[in-house]
Amino acid sequence: MNPKEHISGLLLLLLVVISGGIWLDSAIFFRLLVGLGLGYALSRASLGFAGSVNRAYRAGSTKLLRNLMLLFFLTALACSALMIGGDHSGLKLSVNPINTGLLVGGLMFGFGMSIAGCCASGVLTYFSNNLLRPALALFFFGMGVYIAFPLQATQSWIRDSWFASASSSRGVFLPDLFSWDPLGGYVGALLLTALFGAIVSWLAIRFERQRRSSGRYIGVASETEQLAPSSIDLAEHKLFSAATYQALFVSRWKPVTGISVIVVMFVLLMGVTGGGWGASTPFGLWFGRLLIAFGMAPETVAAFAHKSVNAFTMPFFSHAVTVQNLGIIAGAVISLLLSGRFLSGFSRLPLSLMEVGLLALAGLSMGVGTRLANGCNVGALYTPIAHFSLSGWIFLAVMIAGGILGNALRKRVL
């Protein structure tokens, strides 16, 4: 037990929630709470999008990748309850275009993600056990997003889709392919989503078995810890006891628990805001604010990015996704503090010039990639799949390919 960390975690939670409730309007405060839930679940259950490729390549484990397939299907299933029978006029569905930008951007994003060890949401949770690495990745990520804003705003190979279904001019909405089924296409869309996830899981299992048979399977410590059966029976202990605290706040969540919390957070977000989970755009806005802080005119910064001046000058805590991103950082930190893992897991290792260069390359590649693909692992992968966009599955394929290339480069260089 680490009382100082546990108390610090509780105080931080109270500080964030109380101050947010006082100073933020209700819509922004809701975003803060969603961010807290996402950050806590990602950290407590050791879930992350970047790890799905990195763990497979480096350790031979595909458990995380297979868990993500379950996350995708369950989220799509839950979201269908908000979509069936409606005209979608109140929803902002992420049916993204299928084009050159998606392919190149997904490849670039996977490449950078594998080198940095985190993605857009991952860099936020990464702050909970390191500072320098995520700070460098975030800086160059933001730079990449900002310098590619003009491309996203003007280029047809990023904005226009090669294919479009009946109800969407932007891309392929899977229910449109099964409009004849009893629920307006959603039965077929859900079955197709399950099939895609099953194919990925089957390939992942075959890959892991091959690594095991060749003696190149290492495994992941957090996954081993999650598989261990719980030795704590809450019925045998008092409510206010060390054993109860261990079970409630310290023991790692099983993946299905983390998945369940993320699904709930996603559906709440969609139900309240009408849209899905996004994370990468604020990084570019933050970089623009930094340019303004160093003397550039707001009008110049905004004109380059093809955005309004207000996007870079509005009160910082008035931007919904910015506050949600900060909530993810706070949620991850709170998780580690409450579990007593914050100081023990905090890395202070210095970086070599080669590592700094790789992080710069990774951040830029990810940032530019998000603008070409119209999103990151949550904006171009998770949310589109949950919204039945075919683009999400294509992004997954090219992101994995980019992740393999990035890991190969990282292995050769480091």
C-alpha positions in Angstrom: 0.0 0.0 0.0 1.2 3.5 -0.8 -1.1 5.9 1.3 0.5 9.1 -0.1 -0.2 8.1 -3.7 -3.7 6.8 -2.9 -4.6 10.0 -1.1 -3.1 12.1 -3.9 -5.2 10.2 -6.4 -8.4 10.9 -4.5 -7.6 14.6 -4.0 -6.8 15.0 -7.7 -10.1 13.3 -8.6 -12.0 15.7 -6.3 -10.0 18.7 -7.5 -10.7 17.9 -11.2 -14.4 17.2 -10.7 -15.2 20.0 -8.3 -13.2 22.7 -10.3 -14.7 21.4 -13.5 -18.2 21.6 -12.1 -17.6 25.1 -11.0 -15.8 26.7 -14.0 -17.0 24.7 -17.0 -20.5 24.8 -18.6 -22.5 21.6 -18.6 -21.6 20.5 -22.1 -17.8 20.9 -21.5 -18.0 19.4 -18.0 -19.7 16.3 -19.6 -16.7 16.1 -21.9 -14.4 16.2 -18.9 -16.2 13.4 -17.2 -16.1 11.3 -20.4 -12.3 11.9 -20.7 -11.8 10.9 -17.1 -13.6 7.7 -17.7 -11.7 6.9 -20.9 -8.3 7.7 -19.4 -9.0 5.6 -16.2 -10.3 2.6 -18.2 -7.4 2.7 -20.7 -4.9 2.8 -17.9 -6.5 0.4 -15.4 -7.1 -2.3 -18.1 -3.9 -1.7 -20.0 -5.7 -1.1 -23.2 -4.4 1.0 -26.1 -4.6 1.0 -29.9 -0.8 1.3 -30.5 -0.1 -1.7 -28.3 -2.2 -3.9 -30.6 0.6 -3.8 -33.2 3.6 -3.3 -30.9 2.8 -6.2 -28.6 2.3 -8.5 -31.5 5.6 -7.5 -33.2 7.8 -7.2 -30.2 6.3 -9.8 -27.8 4.3 -12.1 -30.0 1.1 -11.5 -28.1 -2.1 -10.6 -30.0 -4.5 -10.6 -27.0 -4.8 -6.8 -27.2 -5.6 -6.9 -30.9 -8.3 -9.5 -30.4 -9.7 -7.5 -27.5 -10.0 -4.5 -29.7 -12.1 -6.6 -32.2 -14.5 -7.3 -29.3 -14.5 -3.6 -28.4 -15.3 -2.6 -32.0 -18.2 -5.0 -32.3 -19.8 -4.3 -28.9 -19.6 -0.5 -29.6 -21.2 -0.9 -33.0 -23.9 -3.1 -31.4 -24.6 -0.5 -28.7 -24.5 2.4 -31.2 -27.0 0.7 -33.4 -29.6 1.3 -30.7 -29.2 5.0 -31.4 -29.3 4.6 -35.2 -31.9 2.0 -36.1 -35.1 3.5 -37.4 -33.8 7.1 -37.4 -33.0 9.5 -40.2 -29.6 10.3 -38.5 -30.3 14.0 -38.8 -29.3 14.5 -35.2 -26.1 12.4 -35.4 -22.7 13.3 -36.7 -21.7 9.9 -38.1 -18.0 9.3 -39.0 -18.5 7.8 -42.4 -15.1 8.7 -43.7 -14.0 8.7 -47.4 -12.1 5.8 -49.0 -9.3 7.4 -51.0 -5.6 7.8 -51.4 -5.5 9.9 -48.3 -6.9 7.1 -46.2 -4.3 4.6 -47.5 -1.3 6.9 -47.2 -2.4 8.5 -43.9 -3.2 5.2 -42.3 0.2 3.9 -43.3 2.0 7.0 -42.0 0.0 6.9 -38.8 0.8 3.2 -38.1 4.5 3.9 -38.9 4.8 6.8 -36.5 2.6 5.1 -33.8 4.8 2.0 -33.6 8.0 4.1 -33.2 6.5 6.4 -30.6 4.8 3.6 -28.8 1.6 5.5 -28.6 -1.1 7.1 -30.7 -3.2 10.2 -30.3 -5.1 8.9 -27.2 -2.1 6.9 -26.1 0.2 9.9 -25.9 -2.3 11.4 -23.4 -2.3 8.3 -21.1 1.5 8.1 -21.7 1.9 11.3 -19.7 0.9 9.3 -16.6 4.2 7.4 -16.4 6.7 9.6 -18.4 7.1 13.2 -19.4 9.8 13.7 -21.9 8.9 11.0 -24.5 5.2 12.0 -24.7 6.0 15.7 -24.6 8.3 15.3 -27.6 5.8 13.1 -29.4 3.0 15.5 -28.7 5.0 18.5 -29.9 5.8 17.0 -33.2 2.4 15.4 -33.5 0.8 18.8 -33.2 3.3 20.2 -35.7 2.4 17.5 -38.2 -1.4 18.1 -37.7 -1.0 21.8 -38.1 1.2 21.7 -41.3 -1.2 19.2 -42.9 -4.4 21.2 -42.1 -4.2 22.9 -45.5 -4.0 19.6 -47.3 -7.1 18.2 -45.5 -9.0 21.4 -46.3 -8.2 21.6 -50.0 -7.2 18.3 -51.5 -9.7 16.2 -53.3 -7.7 13.0 -52.8 -8.2 13.5 -49.1 -11.8 14.8 -49.1 -13.5 12.9 -51.9 -14.3 9.2 -51.7 -13.8 6.6 -54.5 -16.9 4.8 -53.4 -20.1 6.1 -51.7 -23.2 4.3 -50.6 -26.8 5.4 -51.0 -27.2 7.5 -47.8 -23.7 8.9 -47.6 -21.8 11.0 -50.1 -18.6 10.8 -48.0 -18.0 7.0 -48.0 -19.5 3.5 -47.5 -22.1 3.2 -44.8 -22.5 -0.6 -44.2 -26.2 -0.7 -43.5 -26.8 0.7 -47.0 -25.5 -2.6 -48.4 -28.2 -4.5 -46.6 -31.2 -2.1 -46.9 -33.5 -5.0 -47.6 -33.0 -6.6 -44.1 -35.8 -6.3 -41.5 -33.9 -3.6 -39.5 -33.0 -1.4 -42.5 -29.6 -2.9 -43.0 -28.3 -3.0 -39.4 -28.6 -6.8 -39.1 -26.4 -7.3 -42.1 -24.0 -4.5 -41.0 -23.6 -6.0 -37.6 -23.0 -9.5 -39.0 -20.4 -8.0 -41.5 -18.7 -6.2 -38.6 -18.6 -9.4 -36.6 -17.1 -11.2 -39.7 -14.4 -8.6 -40.2 -13.5 -8.8 -36.5 -13.5 -12.6 -36.6 -11.1 -12.6 -39.6 -8.7 -10.3 -37.9 -8.8 -12.4 -34.7 -8.3 -15.6 -36.6 -5.2 -14.2 -38.4 -4.0 -12.9 -35.0 -4.3 -16.3 -33.4 -2.4 -18.0 -36.2 0.4 -15.4 -35.9 0.6 -15.9 -32.1 0.7 -19.7 -32.5 3.5 -19.4 -35.0 5.5 -17.2 -32.7 5.0 -19.6 -29.8 6.0 -22.7 -31.9 9.1 -20.9 -33.1 10.1 -19.9 -29.6 9.8 -16.2 -30.3 6.9 -15.5 -28.0 7.8 -13.3 -25.0 4.4 -12.2 -23.6 3.4 -9.0 -21.9 3.6 -8.6 -18.1 0.4 -6.7 -17.7 -1.5 -9.3 -19.7 -0.1 -12.1 -17.5 -1.2 -10.1 -14.4 -4.7 -9.7 -15.9 -5.0 -13.5 -16.5 -4.2 -14.3 -12.8 -7.3 -15.3 -10.9 -8.4 -12.9 -8.2 -7.5 -14.1 -4.7 -9.7 -11.6 -3.0 -13.2 -12.4 -1.9 -14.9 -9.1 -1.0 -17.5 -11.0 1.0 -14.8 -12.1 3.5 -13.5 -8.5 4.2 -14.8 -5.4 5.7 -15.8 -2.6 3.4 -13.0 -0.3 4.7 -10.1 -2.6 4.5 -6.8 -3.0 2.6 -8.1 -6.1 0.8 -11.2 -4.2 -0.4 -9.2 -1.3 -1.6 -6.8 -3.7 -3.4 -9.7 -5.2 -5.3 -11.5 -1.9 -6.1 -8.5 0.3 -7.0 -5.3 -1.6 -7.4 -5.8 -4.9 -9.2 -5.7 -4.5 -12.9 -9.1 -4.8 -14.6 -9.7 -7.7 -16.9 -9.8 -6.5 -20.5 -13.6 -7.1 -20.7 -14.1 -4.7 -17.8 -12.1 -2.0 -19.5 -13.9 -2.7 -22.8 -17.3 -2.4 -21.1 -16.4 1.0 -19.5 -15.1 2.4 -22.8 -18.3 1.2 -24.7 -20.5 2.9 -22.1 -18.4 6.1 -22.3 -18.6 6.0 -26.1 -22.3 5.5 -26.2 -22.9 8.2 -23.7 -20.8 10.6 -25.8 -22.7 9.7 -28.9 -26.1 10.0 -27.2 -25.3 13.4 -25.7 -23.3 15.0 -28.5 -24.5 13.1 -31.5 -20.9 12.3 -32.5 -18.1 9.9 -31.7 -14.7 10.0 -30.1 -12.0 12.2 -31.7 -8.6 13.3 -30.3 -6.1 14.5 -32.8 -7.4 17.9 -34.1 -6.8 19.8 -30.9 -3.1 18.9 -31.1 -2.8 21.0 -34.2 -4.8 23.8 -32.6 -2.4 23.7 -29.6 0.5 24.0 -31.9 -1.1 27.0 -33.6 -1.6 28.6 -30.2 2.1 28.0 -29.5 3.0 29.9 -32.7 0.8 32.8 -31.6 2.4 32.8 -28.2 5.8 33.2 -29.9 4.6 36.2 -31.9 2.9 35.1 -35.0 -0.3 36.9 -35.9 -3.5 34.9 -35.2 -4.8 35.8 -38.6 -1.6 34.3 -40.3 -1.8 31.1 -38.2 -5.5 30.7 -39.0 -5.2 31.5 -42.7 -2.5 28.9 -43.2 -4.6 26.2 -41.5 -7.8 27.2 -43.4 -9.5 27.6 -40.1 -11.2 30.5 -38.3 -9.1 32.8 -36.0 -11.5 31.8 -33.2 -10.2 28.2 -33.3 -6.8 29.4 -32.1 -7.9 32.2 -29.8 -11.0 31.0 -28.1 -10.7 30.4 -24.3 -8.6 27.2 -23.9 -11.2 25.4 -21.7 -14.0 26.3 -24.1 -13.0 23.7 -26.7 -14.9 20.5 -26.0 -12.3 18.0 -27.4 -9.4 19.8 -25.7 -11.1 19.4 -22.3 -11.9 15.8 -23.1 -8.2 15.2 -23.9 -7.1 16.8 -20.7 -9.6 14.5 -18.9 -8.0 11.5 -20.5 -4.6 12.6 -19.0 -6.2 13.2 -15.6 -8.0 9.9 -15.7 -4.8 7.9 -16.4 -2.9 9.8 -13.7 -5.7 9.2 -11.2 -5.7 5.5 -12.0 -2.0 5.1 -11.4 -2.1 7.1 -8.2 -5.1 5.2 -6.7 -3.4 1.9 -7.5 0.0 3.1 -6.1 1.8 2.6 -9.5 2.5 6.2 -10.3 6.0 6.7 -8.8 7.1 3.1 -9.4 6.2 3.3 -13.1 7.4 6.8 -13.7 10.3 6.8 -16.1 13.1 9.3 -15.8 15.5 7.7 -18.3 17.3 10.2 -20.5 16.8 10.0 -24.3 19.6 9.7 -26.8 19.8 12.0 -29.8 18.8 9.0 -32.0 15.7 8.5 -29.8 14.8 12.2 -30.0 15.1 12.0 -33.8 12.9 9.0 -34.0 10.3 10.6 -31.8 10.3 13.7 -34.0 9.9 11.5 -37.1 7.1 9.5 -35.4 5.2 12.5 -34.2 5.3 14.2 -37.6 4.3 11.1 -39.4 1.4 10.5 -37.1 0.3 14.1 -37.2 0.4 14.4 -41.0 -1.2 11.0 -41.2 -4.2 12.0 -39.2 -5.0 14.8 -41.6 -4.6 12.6 -44.7 -6.8 9.8 -43.2 -9.3 12.3 -41.6 -8.5 11.0 -38.1 -6.3 8.9 -35.8 -6.9 5.6 -34.2 -10.1 6.9 -32.6 -11.2 9.3 -35.3 -10.3 7.1 -38.4 -10.5 3.6 -36.8 -12.6 3.1 -33.7 -15.4 5.7 -34.3 -15.9 4.9 -38.0 -16.1 1.2 -37.3 -18.6 1.9 -34.5 -20.6 4.0 -36.9 -20.5 1.2 -39.6 -18.1 3.0 -42.0 -16.1 0.6 -44.2 -13.2 3.1 -44.1 -12.4 2.1 -40.5 -11.5 -1.5 -41.5 -9.4 -0.3 -44.4 -7.6 2.1 -42.0 -7.0 -0.8 -39.7 -5.3 -2.8 -42.4 -2.9 -0.1 -43.6 -2.3 1.0 -40.0 -1.1 -2.5 -39.1 1.1 -2.5 -42.3 2.6 0.9 -41.2 3.1 -0.4 -37.7 5.1 -3.4 -39.0 7.3 -1.0 -41.1 7.8 1.3 -38.1 8.7 -1.5 -35.7 11.2 -2.9 -38.3 12.9 0.5 -38.6 12.9 0.9 -34.8 14.5 -2.5 -34.3 17.2 -1.8 -36.9 18.1 1.6 -35.6 17.9 1.0 -31.8 
